[in-house]
Amino acid sequence: MRVDLNSDLGESFGPWPMGDDAAMLSLVSSANIAGGLHGGDPTVILNACRLAVARDVSIGAHPGFPDLQGFGRRQILGFSAGEIEAFIAYQIGAVQALARMAGGRVTHVKAHGALSNMACEDAMMAGAIARAIRAVNSDLIFVVLPFSELARAGEAAGLRMAMEVFADRAYEDNGLLMGRKKPGSVIHDADAAAENVLAMIRDQAITTGTGRKMPTRVDTVCIHSDTPGAVAMARHIRARLDAAGVVITPFAAWV
């Protein structure tokens, strides 16, 4: 069995730290690096890219809403498809430039926060993201949630896609993530999260909150970097996967 582990990094801004990039980059195989609009600044992004290159971790762009104050987690209505395409391309380009400066390259794109959550259910937004990726570089891999509008848009755009599951989140019966305000939506126990990941990899399926199994390819597992105990959880999950004989490798090599 093989799988990729990814984490959202490069999200600090100036003197305000967000997560521990160096520690997470010793545990994951792909890094989704902020593009400067929801988090990250040029120096932070460059440093994250340099760390990723040094550790042979694949670099991805992680574009979000232009919302530094809300860390890209506030739902923002009213953007046109063209505006979404423009700010997605802008952020991909920023990470591409700094990745190249660090001696690496961008291999994939994963939308951030509220933008991703909204686009999972909004075909217009999903299509705009997919078109922006294709316009910048049609070889980029689109990281998507299975069963979402993002997955449908990626297919329509002819993009290669990596199917992503989450180590610490519960799922609704439509296959999408359970809202964070619902009881049981977030898994805080590292051992429970590791068991959840192993089951998804073994079964090639997600299990919803009601126990329904939904078959899907599992290419990459997201481990959040900005939650309390994130590094400890990532370390525990990585150790459990290694012990189970699961090979951790960047999906860019085989998707």
C-alpha positions in Angstrom: 0.0 0.0 0.0 1.1 3.5 -0.7 -0.2 7.0 0.1 0.8 10.6 0.2 0.7 12.7 3.4 0.1 16.4 2.9 -0.1 19.5 5.1 -0.9 23.2 4.5 2.2 25.2 5.2 3.9 28.6 4.7 0.9 30.3 6.3 2.8 32.5 8.8 2.8 36.2 8.1 5.5 38.6 9.2 6.0 38.1 12.9 2.8 36.1 13.3 3.6 32.4 13.3 1.2 29.7 12.1 2.1 26.1 12.7 5.6 24.5 12.7 6.6 24.1 9.0 10.0 22.6 9.7 8.6 19.8 11.9 5.7 19.0 9.6 8.1 18.9 6.6 10.0 16.1 8.3 6.8 14.0 8.4 4.8 14.7 5.2 5.5 14.0 1.5 3.7 16.9 0.0 3.3 20.5 1.1 0.6 22.9 0.1 2.1 26.3 0.5 0.1 29.5 0.9 0.1 32.0 -1.9 0.0 35.2 0.2 -3.7 36.2 0.2 -5.0 34.2 3.1 -1.6 33.6 4.7 2.1 33.6 3.9 4.4 36.4 2.8 7.3 36.3 0.3 9.9 35.4 2.9 7.7 32.8 4.6 6.8 31.2 1.3 10.4 31.1 0.1 11.6 29.5 3.4 8.8 26.9 3.2 9.8 26.0 -0.3 13.5 25.8 0.6 12.7 23.4 3.5 10.5 21.3 1.2 13.2 21.1 -1.4 15.8 20.1 1.2 13.5 17.3 2.4 12.4 16.0 -1.1 8.8 17.1 -0.3 6.6 17.9 -3.3 5.5 21.6 -3.4 1.9 22.6 -4.1 0.2 26.0 -4.3 -2.5 26.6 -1.7 -4.7 29.5 -2.9 -7.5 30.9 -0.7 -9.8 33.9 -0.5 -8.0 37.3 -0.4 -8.7 37.4 3.4 -5.6 37.8 5.6 -7.6 39.0 8.5 -9.9 36.0 8.5 -7.1 33.5 7.4 -9.2 32.6 4.4 -11.8 30.8 6.6 -14.6 33.3 6.2 -17.2 32.7 3.5 -17.0 35.6 1.0 -19.9 35.9 -1.5 -20.1 38.0 -4.7 -16.9 37.1 -6.5 -17.4 36.5 -10.2 -15.9 33.4 -11.9 -13.4 35.7 -13.6 -12.3 37.2 -10.3 -11.8 33.8 -8.8 -9.8 32.6 -11.8 -7.6 35.7 -11.4 -6.8 35.4 -7.7 -6.2 31.6 -8.1 -3.7 32.2 -10.9 -2.1 35.0 -9.0 -1.4 32.8 -6.0 -0.2 29.8 -8.0 2.2 32.2 -9.8 3.6 33.5 -6.6 4.4 30.0 -5.2 5.8 28.9 -8.6 8.2 31.8 -8.6 9.4 31.3 -5.1 9.6 27.5 -5.5 11.8 28.0 -8.5 14.0 30.4 -6.5 14.3 27.6 -3.9 15.4 25.1 -6.6 12.1 23.3 -6.8 8.8 23.4 -8.7 5.1 23.4 -8.1 3.5 20.0 -8.9 -0.1 20.5 -7.6 -2.8 22.9 -6.4 -5.1 22.6 -3.4 -7.7 25.2 -2.5 -7.8 26.5 1.0 -10.4 27.0 3.7 -13.7 28.6 3.0 -12.9 28.8 -0.7 -12.5 25.0 -0.9 -15.5 24.3 1.3 -17.8 26.5 -0.8 -16.4 25.2 -4.1 -17.1 21.6 -3.0 -20.8 22.5 -3.3 -20.7 25.4 -5.8 -20.2 24.4 -9.4 -19.4 27.9 -10.6 -16.6 28.4 -8.0 -15.2 24.9 -8.6 -15.1 25.4 -12.4 -13.3 28.8 -12.0 -10.6 27.1 -9.8 -10.1 24.3 -12.3 -10.0 26.6 -15.3 -7.4 28.8 -13.5 -5.2 25.8 -12.8 -5.5 24.6 -16.4 -4.7 28.1 -17.8 -1.5 28.4 -15.7 -0.3 24.8 -16.3 -2.4 21.9 -17.4 0.1 19.5 -16.0 -0.5 20.6 -12.4 -2.4 18.0 -10.3 -5.6 19.2 -8.7 -6.1 18.0 -5.1 -9.8 17.5 -4.6 -12.3 16.1 -2.1 -14.0 13.0 -3.6 -17.7 13.3 -4.4 -17.4 17.2 -4.6 -18.0 19.8 -7.3 -14.2 20.3 -7.3 -13.8 16.7 -8.5 -16.4 17.1 -11.2 -14.8 20.4 -12.3 -11.3 18.8 -12.4 -12.6 16.0 -14.6 -14.4 18.5 -16.9 -11.2 20.5 -17.2 -9.1 17.4 -18.1 -6.8 17.8 -15.1 -5.1 15.0 -13.3 -6.5 14.8 -9.8 -5.4 13.5 -6.4 -8.2 12.3 -4.2 -7.8 13.7 -0.7 -9.1 12.5 2.6 -8.7 14.0 6.0 -7.1 12.4 9.0 -9.0 14.3 11.7 -12.4 15.0 10.1 -15.8 13.2 10.0 -17.9 13.0 6.8 -21.6 13.5 5.9 -23.5 11.0 3.9 -23.0 12.9 0.7 -19.2 12.3 1.1 -18.4 15.9 2.0 -16.8 17.0 5.3 -19.0 17.4 8.3 -19.3 21.1 9.4 -16.9 21.9 12.2 -19.7 23.1 14.5 -21.3 19.6 14.6 -20.5 17.3 17.5 -17.9 14.7 16.5 -16.9 16.5 13.3 -13.2 16.8 14.4 -11.1 14.0 15.7 -8.8 15.2 18.4 -7.4 11.8 19.6 -4.2 10.9 17.6 -4.8 7.2 17.9 -8.4 7.5 16.6 -7.1 9.6 13.7 -4.5 7.0 12.9 -7.0 4.2 12.9 -9.3 6.4 10.7 -6.4 6.9 8.2 -5.5 3.2 8.1 -9.1 2.2 7.5 -9.5 4.6 4.6 -6.3 3.4 3.0 -7.1 -0.3 3.5 -10.7 0.0 2.3 -10.1 2.7 -0.3 -13.3 4.3 1.0 -14.5 6.8 3.5 -16.9 6.0 6.3 -19.5 8.6 7.0 -20.8 9.6 10.4 -23.7 7.2 10.0 -21.4 4.3 9.2 -22.0 4.4 5.4 -18.9 3.3 3.3 -18.3 5.3 0.2 -15.6 3.8 -2.1 -13.0 6.2 -3.4 -9.4 6.2 -4.5 -7.3 7.5 -1.6 -4.2 9.3 -2.9 -3.4 11.7 -0.2 -4.2 12.3 3.5 -4.3 15.8 4.9 -2.9 16.4 8.3 -3.7 19.9 9.5 -0.7 21.9 10.7 -2.4 24.8 12.5 -4.4 22.9 15.2 -3.2 22.3 18.8 -1.0 19.2 18.9 -0.7 19.0 15.1 2.9 17.9 15.0 2.3 15.2 17.6 -0.7 13.9 15.7 1.2 13.9 12.4 4.1 12.1 14.1 1.8 9.4 15.5 0.0 8.9 12.2 3.2 8.6 10.3 4.6 6.1 12.8 1.4 4.0 12.6 1.5 4.0 8.8 5.2 3.0 8.8 4.5 0.2 11.2 1.7 -1.1 9.0 4.0 -1.1 5.9 2.3 1.8 4.1 4.8 3.5 1.9 4.7 7.3 2.2 5.5 8.9 -1.2 4.5 12.1 -3.0 1.5 11.5 -5.2 3.1 13.7 -7.9 5.2 10.6 -8.8 2.2 8.3 -9.5 -1.2 10.1 -9.8 
